[in-house]
Amino acid sequence: PNRLENMTNKALSLLSRSEHGFFVMIEGSQIDWCGHANDIACAMAEMDDFAKSIALAKAYVDAHPDTLLVVTADHSTGGLTIGANGEYDWKTDVIKGVHQTAWPLATSLAKGSDIKQVWSESVDWALSDVQFALLIDAKKSEEPAKALYQAVKSIINDQSLTGWTTKG
């Protein structure tokens, strides 16, 4: 959390000491990885971190009017679709209630003995019976962490009405 914001702050602090000016490129690369993974909780957390980084850079520019700030994207990944599954809605409160992205949550679920307990430590909303069964089945697979990763993403996407036009 706030990894990019912390690095941006440190970069500006160090580079601003130069008498000759500086160039810095700050890349929110993890947003792309989250899109490839169709992981909405990860994408939103990374975009929030990126926005905080841009706010720091903008504050620096405001204090140094001879500075140029350029923000651009090289592409988008995943084809994020809001209002999926036939409902014209997007439940951002569901996403905000997820405090661990899919892979760390999946590995915790794979290691833990109580799925509901592990889930409740990272997510503010309870699992339905169908979602719980999906996680139980995934945990029984030959590669539980990978299967749980797919199941966690599916549950969060379905619950938040998030869709993806590409699968990675």
FIVEX-509711 format. One line per 5 residues: number of its first residue (from 1); their letters; for each residue x, y, z of N, C-alpha, C, CB. Coordinates in Angstrom, 1 decimal, decimal comma, always signed. Glycine has a CB too. Example, Ala and Ser with C-alpha at 12.3 -4.5 7.8 and 13.67 -1.06 7.14 Angstrom:
<nodes>
1 = AS = +13,2:-5,7:+7,8:+12,3:-4,5:+7,8:+13,2:-3,3:+7,8:+11,3:-4,5:+9,0 ~ +12,8:-2,2:+7,1:+13,7:-1,1:+7,1:+12,9:+0,0:+7,9:+14,1:-0,6:+5,7
</nodes>
This chain:
<nodes>
1 = PNRLE = +0,8:-1,2:+0,0:+0,0:+0,0:+0,0:+0,9:+1,3:+0,0:-0,9:+0,0:+1,2 ~ +0,5:+2,2:-0,9:+1,2:+3,4:-1,0:+2,7:+3,3:-1,3:+1,1:+4,2:+0,3 ~ +3,1:+2,2:-2,0:+4,4:+1,9:-2,4:+4,9:+3,0:-3,3:+4,6:+0,5:-3,0 ~ +4,1:+3,2:-4,4:+4,5:+4,2:-5,4:+4,5:+5,6:-4,8:+3,5:+4,1:-6,6 ~ +3,6:+5,9:-3,9:+3,6:+7,2:-3,3:+4,8:+7,5:-2,5:+2,3:+7,4:-2,4
6 = NMTNK = +5,3:+6,5:-1,7:+6,5:+6,6:-0,9:+7,7:+6,7:-1,8:+6,7:+5,3:+0,0 ~ +7,8:+6,0:-2,9:+8,9:+6,1:-3,8:+8,9:+7,5:-4,5:+8,9:+5,0:-4,9 ~ +7,8:+8,0:-4,9:+7,7:+9,3:-5,5:+8,1:+10,4:-4,5:+6,2:+9,6:-5,9 ~ +7,7:+10,3:-3,3:+8,1:+11,3:-2,3:+9,6:+11,2:-2,1:+7,4:+10,9:-1,0 ~ +10,2:+10,0:-2,0:+11,7:+9,9:-1,9:+12,4:+10,5:-3,1:+12,1:+8,4:-1,6
11 = ALSLL = +11,9:+10,1:-4,3:+12,6:+10,6:-5,5:+12,6:+12,1:-5,6:+11,9:+10,0:-6,7 ~ +11,4:+12,7:-5,3:+11,4:+14,2:-5,3:+12,3:+14,8:-4,3:+9,9:+14,6:-5,1 ~ +12,3:+14,2:-3,1:+13,2:+14,7:-2,0:+14,6:+14,7:-2,4:+12,9:+13,9:-0,8 ~ +15,1:+13,6:-3,0:+16,5:+13,4:-3,4:+16,8:+14,3:-4,6:+16,8:+12,0:-3,6 ~ +16,0:+14,2:-5,7:+16,3:+14,8:-6,9:+16,2:+16,3:-6,9:+15,4:+14,3:-8,0
16 = SRSEH = +15,3:+16,8:-6,0:+15,2:+18,3:-5,9:+16,4:+19,0:-5,4:+13,9:+18,6:-5,0 ~ +17,3:+18,3:-4,8:+18,6:+18,9:-4,3:+19,5:+19,3:-5,5:+19,3:+17,9:-3,4 ~ +19,3:+18,8:-6,7:+20,2:+19,0:-7,8:+20,1:+20,5:-8,2:+19,8:+18,1:-9,0 ~ +21,3:+21,1:-8,5:+21,3:+22,5:-9,0:+21,0:+22,6:-10,4:+22,7:+23,1:-8,7 ~ +21,0:+21,4:-11,1:+20,9:+21,4:-12,6:+19,5:+20,9:-13,0:+22,0:+20,6:-13,2
21 = GFFVM = +18,6:+20,8:-12,1:+17,3:+20,3:-12,5:+17,3:+18,7:-12,6:+16,8:+20,9:-13,8 ~ +16,2:+18,2:-12,9:+16,2:+16,7:-13,0:+15,0:+16,3:-13,9:+16,1:+16,1:-11,6 ~ +15,0:+15,0:-14,3:+13,9:+14,3:-14,9:+13,6:+13,1:-14,1:+14,3:+14,0:-16,5 ~ +12,4:+12,8:-13,9:+12,0:+11,6:-13,2:+10,8:+11,0:-13,9:+11,7:+11,9:-11,7 ~ +10,8:+9,7:-14,1:+9,6:+9,0:-14,6:+9,1:+8,2:-13,5:+10,0:+8,2:-15,9
26 = IEGSQ = +7,8:+8,3:-13,3:+7,1:+7,6:-12,2:+6,1:+6,7:-12,9:+6,5:+8,5:-11,1 ~ +6,3:+5,4:-12,9:+5,4:+4,5:-13,6:+4,5:+3,7:-12,7:+6,2:+3,6:-14,5 ~ +3,2:+3,7:-12,9:+2,3:+2,9:-12,1:+2,1:+1,6:-12,8:+0,9:+3,6:-12,0 ~ +3,2:+0,8:-12,9:+3,2:-0,4:-13,7:+2,3:-1,5:-13,2:+4,6:-0,9:-13,8 ~ +2,1:-1,5:-11,9:+1,3:-2,6:-11,3:-0,2:-2,5:-11,7:+1,4:-2,6:-9,8
31 = IDWCG = -0,6:-1,4:-12,1:-2,0:-1,2:-12,6:-2,2:-2,2:-13,8:-2,3:+0,2:-13,0 ~ -1,2:-2,2:-14,7:-1,2:-3,1:-15,8:-1,3:-4,6:-15,4:+0,0:-2,8:-16,7 ~ -0,5:-5,0:-14,5:-0,4:-6,3:-14,0:-1,8:-6,7:-13,4:+0,7:-6,5:-13,0 ~ -2,4:-5,8:-12,7:-3,7:-6,1:-12,1:-4,8:-6,3:-13,2:-4,1:-4,9:-11,2 ~ -4,7:-5,5:-14,2:-5,6:-5,6:-15,4:-5,4:-6,9:-16,1:-5,4:-4,5:-16,3
36 = HANDI = -4,2:-7,3:-16,3:-3,9:-8,6:-16,9:-4,5:-9,7:-16,1:-2,4:-8,9:-17,1 ~ -4,5:-9,6:-14,8:-5,0:-10,6:-13,9:-6,5:-10,5:-13,6:-4,3:-10,5:-12,5 ~ -7,1:-9,5:-14,2:-8,6:-9,3:-14,0:-8,9:-9,2:-12,5:-9,4:-10,4:-14,6 ~ -8,0:-8,5:-11,8:-8,1:-8,3:-10,3:-8,5:-6,9:-10,0:-6,7:-8,7:-9,6 ~ -9,8:-6,7:-9,7:-10,3:-5,3:-9,5:-9,8:-4,7:-8,2:-11,8:-5,4:-9,6
41 = ACAMA = -9,7:-5,5:-7,2:-9,2:-4,9:-5,9:-7,8:-4,4:-6,0:-9,3:-6,0:-4,8 ~ -7,0:-5,2:-6,7:-5,6:-4,8:-7,0:-5,6:-3,6:-7,8:-4,8:-6,0:-7,7 ~ -6,4:-3,5:-8,9:-6,4:-2,4:-9,8:-6,8:-1,1:-9,1:-7,3:-2,6:-11,0 ~ -7,8:-1,2:-8,3:-8,2:+0,0:-7,6:-7,2:+0,5:-6,5:-9,6:-0,2:-6,9 ~ -6,6:-0,5:-5,8:-5,5:-0,1:-4,9:-4,3:+0,6:-5,6:-5,1:-1,3:-4,1
46 = EMDDF = -3,9:+0,0:-6,7:-2,8:+0,6:-7,4:-3,2:+1,9:-8,0:-2,4:-0,4:-8,5 ~ -4,4:+2,1:-8,5:-4,8:+3,4:-9,1:-4,9:+4,5:-8,0:-6,2:+3,3:-9,8 ~ -5,3:+4,1:-6,8:-5,3:+5,0:-5,6:-3,9:+5,4:-5,3:-6,0:+4,3:-4,4 ~ -3,0:+4,5:-5,3:-1,6:+4,8:-5,0:-1,0:+5,7:-6,1:-0,7:+3,4:-4,9 ~ -1,3:+5,4:-7,3:-0,9:+6,3:-8,5:-1,4:+7,7:-8,3:-1,3:+5,6:-9,8
51 = AKSIA = -2,7:+7,8:-8,0:-3,3:+9,1:-7,8:-2,6:+9,9:-6,7:-4,8:+9,0:-7,5 ~ -2,2:+9,2:-5,6:-1,5:+9,9:-4,5:-0,1:+10,3:-5,0:-1,4:+8,9:-3,3 ~ +0,5:+9,5:-5,8:+1,8:+9,9:-6,4:+1,7:+11,1:-7,3:+2,4:+8,7:-7,2 ~ +0,7:+11,2:-8,1:+0,4:+12,3:-9,0:+0,2:+13,6:-8,1:-0,7:+12,1:-9,9 ~ -0,6:+13,4:-7,0:-0,8:+14,6:-6,2:+0,5:+15,1:-5,6:-1,8:+14,2:-5,0
56 = LAKAY = +1,4:+14,2:-5,2:+2,7:+14,7:-4,7:+3,4:+15,4:-5,8:+3,5:+13,5:-4,2 ~ +3,5:+14,9:-7,0:+4,2:+15,5:-8,1:+3,5:+16,9:-8,4:+4,2:+14,6:-9,3 ~ +2,2:+16,9:-8,4:+1,5:+18,2:-8,7:+1,8:+19,2:-7,6:+0,0:+17,9:-8,8 ~ +1,9:+18,8:-6,4:+2,3:+19,8:-5,3:+3,7:+20,3:-5,6:+2,2:+19,1:-3,9 ~ +4,6:+19,4:-6,0:+5,9:+19,9:-6,3:+5,9:+20,9:-7,4:+6,8:+18,7:-6,7
61 = VDAHP = +5,2:+20,6:-8,5:+5,1:+21,5:-9,7:+4,5:+22,8:-9,2:+4,2:+20,9:-10,8 ~ +3,5:+22,8:-8,4:+2,8:+24,1:-7,9:+3,8:+24,9:-7,2:+1,6:+23,7:-7,0 ~ +4,8:+24,3:-6,5:+5,8:+25,1:-5,7:+7,0:+25,5:-6,6:+6,2:+24,2:-4,5 ~ +7,1:+24,9:-7,7:+8,2:+25,1:-8,6:+7,7:+25,4:-10,1:+9,3:+23,9:-8,7 ~ +7,2:+26,6:-10,3:+6,5:+26,9:-11,6:+7,4:+26,6:-12,9:+6,1:+28,3:-11,6
66 = DTLLV = +8,7:+26,4:-12,8:+9,5:+26,1:-13,9:+9,5:+24,6:-14,2:+10,9:+26,7:-13,7 ~ +8,6:+23,9:-13,6:+8,6:+22,4:-13,7:+7,4:+22,0:-14,6:+8,5:+21,8:-12,4 ~ +7,6:+21,0:-15,4:+6,6:+20,4:-16,3:+6,2:+19,0:-15,7:+7,1:+20,3:-17,7 ~ +4,9:+18,8:-15,6:+4,4:+17,5:-15,2:+3,6:+16,9:-16,4:+3,5:+17,6:-13,9 ~ +3,9:+15,7:-16,8:+3,2:+15,0:-17,9:+2,7:+13,7:-17,3:+4,1:+14,8:-19,2
71 = VTADH = +1,4:+13,5:-17,5:+0,8:+12,2:-17,1:+0,2:+11,6:-18,3:-0,2:+12,4:-15,9 ~ +0,5:+10,3:-18,6:-0,1:+9,6:-19,7:-0,2:+8,2:-19,4:+0,8:+9,9:-21,0 ~ -0,9:+7,5:-20,3:-1,0:+6,0:-20,2:-0,5:+5,4:-21,5:-2,5:+5,5:-19,9 ~ +0,2:+4,3:-21,4:+0,7:+3,7:-22,6:-0,4:+2,8:-23,2:+2,0:+3,0:-22,4 ~ -1,2:+2,2:-22,4:-2,3:+1,4:-22,8:-3,2:+1,0:-21,6:-1,8:+0,1:-23,6
76 = STGGL = -4,2:+0,3:-21,9:-5,1:-0,2:-20,8:-5,1:-1,8:-21,0:-6,5:+0,4:-20,9 ~ -5,3:-2,5:-20,0:-5,3:-3,9:-20,0:-6,5:-4,5:-19,3:-4,0:-4,5:-19,4 ~ -7,1:-5,5:-19,8:-8,1:-6,3:-19,2:-9,5:-5,9:-19,7:-8,1:-6,0:-17,7 ~ -9,7:-4,7:-20,2:-11,0:-4,3:-20,7:-12,0:-4,2:-19,6:-11,5:-5,3:-21,7 ~ -11,7:-3,4:-18,5:-12,5:-3,3:-17,4:-13,9:-2,9:-17,8:-12,0:-2,2:-16,4
81 = TIGAN = -14,9:-3,6:-17,4:-16,3:-3,3:-17,7:-17,1:-3,2:-16,4:-16,9:-4,5:-18,5 ~ -17,7:-2,0:-16,2:-18,5:-1,8:-15,0:-20,0:-2,1:-15,3:-18,3:-0,4:-14,4 ~ -20,7:-2,6:-14,4:-22,1:-2,9:-14,6:-22,2:-4,2:-15,4:-22,8:-1,8:-15,4 ~ -21,4:-5,2:-15,0:-21,4:-6,5:-15,6:-22,6:-7,4:-15,2:-20,1:-7,2:-15,3 ~ -22,8:-8,5:-15,9:-23,7:-9,5:-15,5:-25,2:-9,0:-15,6:-23,5:-10,0:-14,1
86 = GEYDW = -25,4:-8,1:-16,6:-26,8:-7,7:-16,8:-27,4:-6,6:-15,9:-27,7:-8,8:-16,8 ~ -26,5:-6,1:-15,0:-27,0:-5,1:-14,0:-26,2:-3,8:-14,3:-26,8:-5,5:-12,5 ~ -26,9:-2,7:-14,5:-26,3:-1,4:-14,7:-26,0:-0,8:-13,4:-27,2:-0,5:-15,6 ~ -24,9:-1,3:-12,8:-24,5:-0,8:-11,5:-23,1:-1,2:-11,3:-25,4:-1,4:-10,3 ~ -22,4:-0,6:-10,4:-21,0:-1,0:-10,1:-20,8:-0,7:-8,6:-19,9:-0,2:-10,9
91 = KTDVI = -20,6:-1,8:-7,8:-20,6:-1,7:-6,4:-19,2:-1,5:-5,8:-21,1:-3,1:-5,8 ~ -18,8:-0,2:-5,8:-17,5:+0,2:-5,4:-17,3:+0,0:-3,9:-17,3:+1,7:-5,7 ~ -18,4:+0,0:-3,1:-18,3:-0,3:-1,7:-17,8:-1,8:-1,5:-19,7:-0,2:-1,0 ~ -18,1:-2,7:-2,4:-17,6:-4,0:-2,3:-16,1:-4,0:-2,5:-18,3:-4,9:-3,4 ~ -15,6:-3,3:-3,5:-14,2:-3,2:-3,7:-13,5:-2,5:-2,6:-13,9:-2,5:-5,0
96 = KGVHQ = -14,0:-1,5:-2,1:-13,4:-0,8:-0,9:-13,4:-1,6:+0,3:-14,2:+0,5:-0,6 ~ -14,2:-2,6:+0,4:-14,2:-3,6:+1,5:-13,3:-4,7:+1,4:-15,6:-4,1:+1,7 ~ -12,5:-4,7:+0,4:-11,4:-5,8:+0,2:-10,1:-5,1:+0,6:-11,4:-6,3:-1,3 ~ -9,5:-5,6:+1,6:-8,3:-5,0:+2,1:-7,0:-5,8:+1,8:-8,4:-4,8:+3,6 ~ -7,1:-6,8:+1,0:-5,9:-7,5:+0,6:-6,3:-8,0:-0,9:-5,6:-8,8:+1,5
101 = TAWPL = -5,3:-7,8:-1,8:-5,6:-8,2:-3,2:-5,7:-9,7:-3,3:-4,5:-7,6:-4,1 ~ -6,1:-10,2:-4,5:-6,5:-11,6:-4,6:-5,3:-12,6:-4,3:-6,9:-11,8:-6,0 ~ -4,1:-12,3:-4,8:-3,1:-13,3:-4,6:-2,7:-13,5:-3,1:-1,8:-13,0:-5,4 ~ -2,4:-12,4:-2,4:-2,1:-12,6:-1,0:-3,3:-13,2:-0,2:-1,8:-11,3:-0,3 ~ -4,5:-12,9:-0,6:-5,7:-13,5:+0,1:-5,8:-14,9:-0,2:-7,0:-12,7:-0,3
106 = ATSLA = -5,5:-15,3:-1,5:-5,6:-16,7:-1,9:-4,5:-17,5:-1,2:-5,4:-16,8:-3,4 ~ -3,3:-17,0:-1,0:-2,3:-17,8:-0,3:-2,6:-17,9:+1,2:-0,9:-17,1:-0,5 ~ -3,2:-16,9:+1,7:-3,6:-17,0:+3,1:-4,7:-18,0:+3,3:-4,2:-15,6:+3,7 ~ -5,7:-18,1:+2,3:-6,7:-19,1:+2,4:-6,2:-20,5:+2,2:-7,8:-18,8:+1,3 ~ -5,2:-20,6:+1,3:-4,6:-21,9:+1,1:-3,9:-22,4:+2,4:-3,6:-21,8:+0,0
111 = KGSDI = -3,3:-21,5:+3,1:-2,5:-21,9:+4,3:-3,4:-22,1:+5,6:-1,4:-20,9:+4,6 ~ -4,5:-21,3:+5,6:-5,4:-21,3:+6,8:-6,3:-22,5:+6,9:-6,2:-20,0:+6,8 ~ -6,8:-22,8:+8,0:-7,7:-23,9:+8,2:-9,2:-23,4:+8,2:-7,4:-24,6:+9,5 ~ -9,4:-22,2:+8,5:-10,8:-21,7:+8,6:-11,0:-20,6:+7,5:-11,1:-21,1:+10,0 ~ -11,6:-21,0:+6,4:-11,8:-20,1:+5,3:-12,6:-18,9:+5,7:-12,5:-20,9:+4,2
116 = KQVWS = -13,6:-19,0:+6,4:-14,5:-17,9:+6,8:-13,7:-16,9:+7,7:-15,7:-18,3:+7,5 ~ -12,9:-17,4:+8,6:-12,1:-16,5:+9,4:-11,0:-15,8:+8,6:-11,4:-17,4:+10,5 ~ -10,3:-16,5:+7,8:-9,3:-15,8:+6,9:-9,9:-14,8:+6,0:-8,5:-16,9:+6,1 ~ -11,1:-15,1:+5,4:-11,8:-14,2:+4,6:-12,2:-12,9:+5,4:-13,1:-14,8:+4,0 ~ -12,8:-13,1:+6,5:-13,3:-12,0:+7,3:-12,1:-11,1:+7,8:-14,1:-12,5:+8,5
121 = ESVDW = -10,9:-11,6:+7,9:-9,8:-10,7:+8,3:-9,3:-9,8:+7,2:-8,6:-11,6:+8,7 ~ -9,7:-10,1:+5,9:-9,3:-9,3:+4,8:-10,4:-8,6:+4,0:-8,5:-10,1:+3,9 ~ -11,7:-9,1:+4,3:-12,8:-8,6:+3,5:-13,9:-8,2:+4,4:-13,3:-9,6:+2,5 ~ -14,6:-7,0:+4,2:-15,6:-6,5:+5,1:-17,0:-7,1:+4,9:-15,7:-5,1:+4,9 ~ -17,2:-7,9:+3,8:-18,5:-8,5:+3,6:-18,4:-10,0:+3,6:-19,1:-8,0:+2,2
126 = ALSDV = -19,4:-10,7:+4,1:-19,4:-12,1:+4,3:-19,6:-12,9:+3,0:-20,6:-12,5:+5,3 ~ -19,1:-14,1:+3,0:-19,3:-15,0:+1,8:-20,7:-15,5:+1,8:-18,3:-16,1:+1,9 ~ -21,3:-15,7:+0,6:-22,5:-16,4:+0,5:-22,2:-17,9:+0,6:-23,3:-16,0:-0,8 ~ -23,2:-18,7:+0,7:-23,0:-20,2:+0,7:-22,4:-20,7:-0,6:-24,3:-20,9:+1,0 ~ -22,8:-20,1:-1,7:-22,3:-20,5:-3,0:-20,8:-20,1:-3,1:-23,1:-19,8:-4,1
131 = QFALL = -20,5:-18,9:-2,6:-19,1:-18,4:-2,7:-18,2:-19,2:-1,7:-19,0:-16,9:-2,3 ~ -18,7:-19,6:-0,6:-18,0:-20,4:+0,4:-17,7:-21,8:-0,2:-18,8:-20,6:+1,7 ~ -18,7:-22,3:-0,9:-18,5:-23,7:-1,5:-17,4:-23,6:-2,7:-19,8:-24,1:-2,1 ~ -17,4:-22,5:-3,4:-16,4:-22,3:-4,4:-15,0:-22,3:-3,9:-16,7:-20,9:-5,2 ~ -14,8:-21,6:-2,7:-13,5:-21,6:-2,1:-13,1:-22,9:-1,5:-13,5:-20,5:-1,0
136 = IDAKK = -14,1:-23,7:-1,0:-13,8:-25,0:-0,5:-13,4:-25,9:-1,6:-15,1:-25,6:+0,2 ~ -14,1:-25,9:-2,7:-13,7:-26,7:-3,9:-12,3:-26,3:-4,4:-14,7:-26,5:-5,0 ~ -12,0:-25,0:-4,4:-10,7:-24,6:-4,9:-9,6:-25,0:-4,0:-10,7:-23,0:-5,0 ~ -9,9:-25,0:-2,7:-8,8:-25,4:-1,7:-8,5:-26,9:-1,9:-9,3:-25,1:-0,3 ~ -9,4:-27,7:-2,4:-9,2:-29,1:-2,5:-8,4:-29,5:-3,8:-10,5:-29,9:-2,5
141 = SEEPA = -8,2:-28,5:-4,7:-7,5:-28,8:-5,9:-6,0:-29,2:-5,7:-7,6:-27,6:-6,9 ~ -5,4:-29,6:-6,8:-4,0:-30,0:-6,8:-3,1:-28,8:-6,5:-3,6:-30,7:-8,1 ~ -3,5:-27,6:-7,0:-2,7:-26,4:-6,7:-3,7:-25,4:-6,0:-2,1:-25,8:-8,0 ~ -3,9:-25,6:-4,7:-4,9:-24,7:-4,1:-4,7:-23,2:-4,2:-4,9:-25,1:-2,6 ~ -3,5:-22,7:-4,1:-3,3:-21,3:-4,1:-3,7:-20,7:-5,5:-1,8:-20,9:-3,9
146 = KALYQ = -3,4:-21,4:-6,6:-3,8:-21,0:-7,9:-5,3:-21,0:-8,1:-3,1:-21,8:-9,0 ~ -5,9:-22,1:-7,6:-7,3:-22,3:-7,8:-8,1:-21,2:-6,9:-7,7:-23,7:-7,4 ~ -7,5:-21,0:-5,7:-8,1:-20,0:-4,8:-8,0:-18,6:-5,4:-7,5:-20,1:-3,4 ~ -6,9:-18,3:-6,0:-6,6:-17,0:-6,7:-7,7:-16,8:-7,7:-5,2:-17,0:-7,3 ~ -8,0:-17,8:-8,5:-9,1:-17,6:-9,5:-10,4:-17,4:-8,9:-9,1:-18,8:-10,5
151 = AVKSI = -10,7:-18,2:-7,8:-12,0:-18,2:-7,1:-12,2:-16,8:-6,4:-12,1:-19,3:-6,1 ~ -11,1:-16,3:-5,8:-11,2:-15,0:-5,1:-11,5:-13,9:-6,1:-9,9:-14,7:-4,3 ~ -10,8:-13,9:-7,2:-11,1:-12,9:-8,2:-12,5:-13,0:-8,7:-10,1:-13,0:-9,4 ~ -12,9:-14,2:-9,0:-14,3:-14,4:-9,5:-15,3:-13,9:-8,5:-14,5:-15,9:-9,8 ~ -15,1:-14,2:-7,2:-16,1:-13,8:-6,2:-16,1:-12,2:-6,1:-15,7:-14,4:-4,8
156 = INDQS = -15,0:-11,6:-6,0:-14,9:-10,1:-5,9:-15,5:-9,5:-7,2:-13,5:-9,7:-5,7 ~ -15,2:-10,0:-8,3:-15,7:-9,4:-9,6:-17,2:-9,6:-9,6:-15,1:-10,1:-10,8 ~ -17,7:-10,8:-9,3:-19,2:-11,0:-9,3:-19,9:-10,1:-8,3:-19,5:-12,5:-9,1 ~ -19,3:-10,1:-7,1:-20,0:-9,3:-6,0:-20,0:-7,8:-6,4:-19,2:-9,5:-4,7 ~ -19,0:-7,3:-7,0:-18,9:-5,9:-7,3:-19,5:-5,5:-8,7:-17,5:-5,4:-7,3
161 = LTGWT = -19,9:-6,5:-9,4:-20,5:-6,3:-10,8:-19,4:-5,8:-11,7:-21,7:-5,4:-10,8 ~ -18,2:-6,3:-11,6:-17,1:-6,0:-12,4:-16,9:-7,1:-13,5:-15,7:-5,8:-11,6 ~ -16,7:-6,6:-14,7:-16,5:-7,6:-15,8:-15,2:-7,2:-16,5:-17,7:-7,6:-16,8 ~ -14,7:-8,2:-17,3:-13,5:-8,0:-18,1:-13,7:-8,5:-19,5:-12,3:-8,7:-17,4 ~ -13,3:-7,7:-20,5:-13,4:-8,2:-21,9:-12,3:-9,1:-22,3:-13,5:-7,0:-22,8
166 = TKG = -11,2:-9,1:-21,6:-10,1:-10,0:-21,9:-9,8:-10,8:-20,7:-8,9:-9,3:-22,5 ~ -9,2:-11,9:-20,9:-8,9:-12,8:-19,8:-7,3:-12,9:-19,6:-9,5:-14,2:-20,0 ~ -6,7:-11,8:-19,4:-5,3:-11,8:-19,1:-4,4:-11,2:-20,2:-4,8:-13,1:-18,9
</nodes>
